[in-house]
């Protein structure tokens, strides 16, 4: 069953103990020169403590905008982002003013996509990592702050003798470690990783992914991992949400979703996951045409213009996100289609 639409101002019900964050009917609209673009449209999902939820989709599908709404780097236009704080209180980000938001913001941090532009080139690494401490704990002494920075830097694999250097002196992988240390310094519960490894070489990607997993086990962290790379998402995520043109089209456990997708778009994405074997011939499912204009989306199912299983109903009626075979799917034919999943045997051979 799809959730009922939530409007800002309605009373907040406490989240259950097995849910840390609940995204409920979140939408984000951008308007420019009279043109309205729905970057995110009616997205809902829950995140449990200690798990990693991957959000995937093509460039422009709205996954980064969704991540920024979750941490309230930008404000959602509609819906709710409910969060259970360390004190056990359930709050709605969209109802909090700046004063109310400040103590909650410490518990949710973000790792940004670009390890180059996300670091201030005029600040030393010591100041970059310690800046959240100065902002949230202004009475902490310089000695205490520096000790905490060194502890976190060592935890993420940074040489503490280099903390007085500037970002330009570090490689891409080292810069991303600086960004991770900055996100960890306030001891958050939840970290949104926005394409946290996409700008890195493959070997460095593996190091950062393994670091994130080790930190998750050690510190009990919860991640929302935004990426366009399904092979990375499959490796790190417990659950996966697939977005298309601002909408969530499938959401479920990673293993089940990869082995047996229920939405045609998920099937097409999985067919494009690269296999590390040059002798394996990829059987990709090509998608006709381009992604529709989000300012003027097609009627019915947004994916019908590129879907090889399209029916007349798909062109006229937008599908609701509903439960099918243990996951949430927005497809009229989800029960009828037998879709191809990711071939794990080829991946293992590679």
C-alpha positions, 0 to 999 in steps of 0.5 A: 500500500502506498503511504498517504500524502503527508503535509507539513504541520501534521502531528508527528508520530514516534518512529518505531525502534527499528526505524532511524529515518523515515522519508515520507512522500518527499517532493522537491520542485524548482521553478525558474522563469515560470518553468516548474521542474519536479526534481523529486516526486513523492518519494518514500522509504525507511532506513533502519539503524546500522544498515546501508540503503543505496539510491541508484539511477541515471544522472538527473534522476533526482537522487542527489536532490533527494539526499540534500533534502534528507540532510536539509541542505535544501528544503523539500517542497512537500512531505516529511523527513522524520528522524529518531534522535539520540535522545529517542525523540522523533522530529520532522526536519521540515518543521524545525527552525534553525535553532531547533535544527542545530542540535539535530544536525550534528547527528546527520552528516554528509560526504560530498561527491567531489573531494576537490571542491568540497574542501576549502583550499585556504584551510589546513586539514586540521582546520577543515576537520575541526570546523564542525567542532568549532561551530557546535562546541565553541567552548572546547579548548584548542588542545582538546579540539586538536586531540579529537581531530588527530584521533579521527584522522588516524581512524580514517587512515590519514597521517596525523603529521600532515594535518597542517598541510592544505588540500592541494597537497593530497591525492583524491583518495586522501582528500576523500578521507579528509571529507569522511573525517569531517563527517565523523568528527561530531559522532553522527548516527546517519551519514549521506554519502553522495557519490562518495567514490565516483571521482576516484580511481577504481583501486582507491574506490575499493579502499574508501568503500572498505573504510566506510564498511569498517567504520560502520561496524566499529561505530554503528553508523547508518548510511544512505549511499547515493551512486550511479554505480550498481556494482559498488551499491551491490557491494555495500548496501543492504537495501536499494532504491531505484529512481527514475525521473524523480520517482522511486520505481523499486525498493527492496533488499539488495540480494533479491532486487539484483537477483530478480528485479520487478521493474523494467528499468531496474532490469535494464540498469542491471544488464549494464553492470560491467563484468571484470572479464574482457571475454564475457559478452555483455547482454545489455538491454538498450533503452530507446531514446533519452530521459524525458524532460522533467519539466514536461514529463510524459503521462502515465508511467514516466518510463513508458516512453522507453519501456519494451513492455509498455501497454496502453494502461502504462501510457494513461495511468501512473502506477502506485508504489506497491508491495510485490514479492517482498519489495516495493514496485511502481509497475502495472505489470510487476506480477506478470513480467519475468525479468532478468537479474544480475548474473552473479556467475559471470561476475565471479568468473570475472 
